[in-house]
């Protein structure tokens, strides 16, 4: 559907009410609607939200984006929401990443290491770091919400911050969350665990989010306002 030269993806789902969402990085618009909703009803709903849609698209297009990371000294990198200056260190030992104070991130690699090798060392360090953050948060919120995930994992995801297979009770979290503030990771964990209570993003789902994490909208907005990686995504 196109409204005022804005393309809107229509998704028909087993829900009671229509929901609009605008996603970074470029302001992709999606309208979720009940299965039998008339197209004209959806069009009028989208028109009524046009100012809101345009505002969010404008915000995303103006949002700061990182350039392609080259893993050179002096380059900025993020960890748990904080900005660090990268400093390369040659080593004959094991490649690793260490934080020095609150401003520097040291990347120890062998002389002649390629950009891809440096990227892999950083990626594995981020993976190890976020995997140490997740267990206490999962335990905390499973107890609060009365649910239990059978399995969770971390992987690079191109379109989502997280995902939940409700039948297998398996949760996936985006590796990029290692770069974001801890509360953003916690928000996504709560979001995915709520799917064990309600599969769809409907009014019931929102009521659960309001119940368990009253400030979830604030955390969502913070996550979507942070600098986007070169090939970042929304949620």
Number of C-alpha atoms within 10 A of each C-alpha: 14 10 12 8 7 15 12 18 14 15 13 13 16 14 16 13 12 19 17 17 15 21 17 21 22 18 20 18 19 18 19 20 23 16 12 9 13 10 12 9 12 18 15 12 15 22 14 11 11 14 10 13 19 15 12 19 20 12 15 21 13 11 16 14 16 13 12 9 13 12 20 14 14 13 15 18 19 18 19 18 18 12 15 20 18 21 20 18 15 13 13 9 9 9 18 16 22 12 15 12 8 10 12 17 24 17 23 22 21 17 10 8 13 13 12 11 15 21 15 13 17 19 17 14 16 19 19 14 16 23 16 10 14 19 11 10 16 18 13 12 18 17 11 10 16 10 16 15 18 9 11 16 13 18 13 16 16 12 15 14 24 22 20 21 15 17 8 11 17 18 21 20 25 21 23 25 25 24 21 19 18 16 17 24 26 19 21 22 23 22 22 24 27 25 20 22 15 16 17 15 16 18 15 16 17 15 12 18 19 13 12 15 15 12 12 21 13 12 19 16 11 14 23 19 14 15 15 20 18 12 12 18 18 19 14
